[in-house]
Amino acid sequence: MLDVKNISKTFNPGTVNEKVALNGLSLHLDEGDFVTVIGGNGAGKSTLLNAVAGVWPVDSGTIMIDGVDITRLPEHKRAKYIGRVFQDPMIGTAATMQIEENLALAARRGQRRGLRLGITKEEQERYKEQLKMLGLGLENRLTSKVGLLSGGQRQALTLLMASLKKPKLLLLDEHTAALDPKTAAKVLELSAKIVAENKLTTLMITHNMKDAIQYGNRLIMMFEGRIIYDVNGEEKRKLKVADLLQKFEQASGSELDNDRMLLS
């Protein structure tokens, strides 16, 4: 479903601020894979997701989704293949629009749009059923402005919107990092449920090593723009945080000094 071959990305090349963010990275995801991505600051995690999403072009290499070469496609043309939830709960929704209007926009992604949304009764009932699954009572607040919701409610809504059209690939970019621990746990549970029920191929970045172990069927660790550890199946299920720290030291030749990963 995702085939990344030998991609490289360097920011500010030829200057004192030159930074190699991706260094000949290759990654293959089968359909239905749920892959968690960990690594210290500057490892290239977000750059990988942004490269796949088309936020900026790669310097070399190819990116394919479901057999389609999207390497040179602009971001808006990749939208029909990709759903994404960002770290900031405020990014994925339109605050001044109602819950049902946000869902209608997500449902119409990739279609021609008129001047008005024209939400039908049938659509409203469908949105209510989908919102019920979140367990947050939002099914009774269809006409509430999204800006009135809490960060956790907005992130759960964004998650639903990103998966509404069953994208070929779902990108979760530290989507619980801005939430309190209890809300983050709830959103992660919802994420796993939505991914499983819709059989979505998913890449999830996290700084929390326990979450990286608990969720998904595969885990990759990045360092200096490369994948230094890739584990799945029974071996992943048996992992402990101490094992990940040891693997990092073995593969990178240095100790992990990233506060966010160690504290989480």
C-alpha positions in Angstrom: 0.0 0.0 0.0 3.0 2.3 0.6 6.3 1.9 -1.1 9.0 4.4 -0.2 12.3 3.8 -2.1 15.6 5.5 -1.2 14.2 8.9 -0.4 16.4 11.7 0.7 15.7 15.3 1.9 18.2 17.9 2.9 17.1 21.3 4.2 19.2 24.5 3.6 21.8 22.6 1.5 25.2 24.3 1.1 24.6 26.6 4.1 25.7 26.5 7.7 22.2 25.4 8.6 22.3 22.3 6.3 20.3 19.5 7.8 20.0 16.0 6.3 16.5 15.0 7.4 16.1 11.8 5.3 19.1 9.8 4.2 18.3 7.2 1.5 15.3 5.9 3.5 13.2 2.9 2.2 10.0 1.6 3.7 7.3 -0.8 2.5 3.9 -1.2 4.1 1.5 -3.9 3.2 -2.2 -3.2 3.1 -3.6 -3.1 6.6 -0.2 -2.6 8.3 -0.4 -0.3 11.4 3.2 0.9 11.9 4.3 3.0 14.9 7.4 5.2 14.3 9.7 6.3 17.1 13.0 8.2 17.4 14.6 11.1 19.0 14.3 14.8 18.0 15.6 15.3 14.5 15.5 11.6 13.6 13.3 12.4 10.5 9.9 11.1 11.7 7.8 14.1 10.8 9.9 14.7 7.6 9.0 11.2 6.5 5.3 11.9 7.0 5.5 15.3 5.4 7.3 13.8 2.4 4.6 11.1 2.0 1.9 13.7 2.4 3.5 16.1 -0.2 4.1 19.0 2.2 7.5 19.3 0.5 9.2 17.4 -2.3 12.0 14.9 -1.7 15.4 15.5 -3.3 15.6 11.9 -4.7 13.8 8.6 -4.5 10.2 7.5 -5.2 7.0 7.3 -3.2 4.1 5.0 -4.3 0.7 4.5 -2.8 -1.3 1.4 -4.0 0.9 1.2 -7.1 0.5 4.9 -8.0 3.6 7.0 -8.2 2.8 10.1 -6.2 6.4 11.4 -5.9 5.8 14.6 -7.9 2.1 15.1 -7.1 1.4 18.3 -5.1 -0.1 17.9 -1.7 -3.8 18.7 -2.7 -3.7 15.9 -5.3 -2.5 13.4 -2.8 -5.5 14.2 -0.5 -7.6 11.5 -2.2 -5.2 8.8 -1.1 -4.2 10.1 2.4 -6.0 11.0 5.6 -4.0 12.8 8.3 -4.3 13.8 11.9 -1.9 16.5 13.2 -0.3 17.1 16.6 -2.3 20.3 17.0 -6.0 19.6 17.6 -6.8 23.0 16.1 -5.5 22.1 12.6 -7.7 19.4 11.4 -11.1 21.1 11.8 -12.8 24.4 10.8 -13.5 26.1 14.2 -16.2 28.5 12.9 -18.2 25.7 11.3 -20.6 23.2 12.8 -19.7 19.6 13.6 -22.0 18.3 10.8 -20.5 20.8 8.3 -17.0 19.6 9.1 -18.1 16.0 8.6 -19.9 17.0 5.3 -16.7 18.6 4.0 -14.7 15.5 4.9 -17.3 13.3 3.2 -17.1 15.4 0.0 -13.3 15.3 -0.2 -12.3 14.8 -3.8 -15.7 15.7 -5.2 -16.9 18.9 -6.9 -18.5 21.3 -4.5 -21.3 23.8 -4.9 -21.9 27.0 -3.0 -23.7 25.3 -0.1 -23.2 22.1 1.8 -26.8 21.0 1.6 -26.7 18.4 4.3 -29.6 15.9 4.0 -31.5 14.2 6.8 -30.0 10.9 5.7 -26.5 12.4 6.1 -27.3 13.8 9.5 -28.4 10.3 10.7 -25.3 8.8 9.3 -23.1 11.3 11.0 -24.9 10.7 14.3 -24.2 7.0 14.1 -20.5 7.6 13.3 -20.2 10.2 16.2 -21.8 7.7 18.6 -18.8 5.4 18.1 -16.5 8.1 19.7 -18.5 7.8 22.9 -18.2 11.6 23.6 -21.8 12.6 23.2 -21.1 14.6 20.0 -23.9 12.9 18.2 -26.3 15.2 20.1 -24.3 18.3 19.2 -24.4 18.2 15.4 -25.0 22.0 15.1 -22.4 23.0 17.7 -19.5 25.1 16.4 -16.3 23.0 16.5 -14.5 25.9 18.2 -16.5 25.2 21.3 -15.1 21.6 21.7 -12.2 20.6 23.9 -8.9 19.6 22.4 -9.6 15.9 22.8 -13.1 16.2 21.3 -11.7 18.1 18.3 -8.9 15.5 17.8 -11.4 12.6 18.0 -13.6 14.5 15.4 -10.5 15.0 13.2 -9.7 11.3 13.4 -13.3 10.5 12.3 -13.0 13.0 9.4 -9.6 11.6 8.3 -11.0 8.1 8.1 -14.5 8.9 6.7 -13.5 8.2 3.1 -11.4 5.2 4.0 -8.1 6.6 2.7 -5.4 4.3 1.2 -3.1 5.6 4.0 -3.7 7.2 7.4 -1.0 9.4 8.9 -1.1 10.1 12.6 1.5 12.7 13.4 2.0 12.6 17.2 -1.8 13.2 17.3 -2.1 12.8 21.1 1.0 14.8 22.1 -1.0 18.0 22.9 -3.6 16.2 25.0 -3.6 15.3 28.7 -2.7 11.7 29.5 -6.3 10.5 30.1 -7.6 12.2 26.9 -4.6 10.9 25.0 -5.3 7.4 26.1 -9.0 7.7 24.9 -8.0 9.1 21.5 -5.4 6.3 21.0 -8.0 3.7 21.8 -10.4 5.3 19.3 -7.5 5.4 16.7 -6.9 1.7 17.1 -10.6 0.9 16.9 -11.1 3.0 13.7 -7.9 1.6 12.1 -9.0 -2.0 12.9 -12.7 -1.6 11.8 -11.8 0.1 8.5 -8.6 -2.0 7.9 -6.7 1.2 7.3 -3.0 1.1 6.4 -1.5 3.5 9.1 1.7 5.3 10.0 1.7 6.7 13.5 4.5 8.8 15.0 4.8 8.8 18.8 7.3 9.8 21.4 5.8 7.4 23.9 7.6 4.1 23.7 4.9 2.2 25.6 2.3 3.3 23.1 4.6 2.4 20.2 4.9 -1.1 21.6 1.2 -1.5 22.6 -0.4 -0.3 19.3 0.1 -1.6 15.8 1.5 -4.7 14.3 4.9 -3.3 13.5 7.4 -0.8 15.0 10.2 1.1 13.3 12.8 3.3 15.0 14.5 6.2 13.2 17.9 7.9 13.7 19.5 10.6 11.6 17.1 10.1 8.7 17.4 6.3 8.5 15.4 3.3 9.9 17.7 1.6 12.4 15.3 -1.0 13.8 12.2 -2.7 12.3 10.2 -5.3 14.3 6.8 -6.9 13.9 4.7 -9.9 15.0 5.5 -11.8 18.2 8.9 -10.1 18.6 7.2 -6.7 18.8 4.5 -8.0 21.3 7.3 -9.2 23.6 9.2 -5.9 23.6 9.7 -3.8 26.7 10.8 -0.1 26.9 14.2 -1.2 28.1 14.6 -3.4 25.0 13.9 -0.4 22.8 16.5 1.7 24.6 19.1 -1.1 24.2 18.2 -1.5 20.5 18.7 2.2 20.0 22.1 2.2 21.6 23.2 -0.8 19.6 22.0 0.6 16.3 23.0 4.2 16.7 26.1 3.7 18.7 25.0 6.4 21.3 22.7 6.7 24.2 19.2 8.1 23.8 19.1 11.6 25.3 15.7 12.7 24.2 13.7 14.0 27.2 10.3 13.6 25.7 10.8 9.9 24.8 12.5 9.1 28.2 9.9 10.9 30.2 6.9 9.4 28.4 
